Amino acid sequence: MSVDKDTVRRIAKLARLALEEERVEPMVQELNGILNWVEQLKEVNVDGVPPLTSVVEHGLKMRDDVVTDGNVADALMVNAPGGEDHFFVVPKMVE
């Protein structure tokens, strides 16, 4: 796959990039170089290689999903300048 000048201009327009005309040809060469490199990656044999999220294998630390705190709505509302039924009351900002 390769790109031409018209494709580069279209990509720049879609990305809302201001691309001067003298930068179009170098950008064509850069994008074609990137695409050629990606094509080379297709040649790598990855049979039997599991997908990775990191090069360092580690698991997530799991914990029991238990409530350790709660029923403290009254204590939370003590410092509130205004409240009603355990909800904070704030001034209306939008009409």
ABEGO torsion letter per residue (X at the ends): XBBBAAAAAAAAAAAGBBBBAAAAAAAAAAAAAAAAAAAAAAABBABGBBBBABABBBBBBBBBBBBABEGAAAAAAAABABBBGGBBBBBBABX
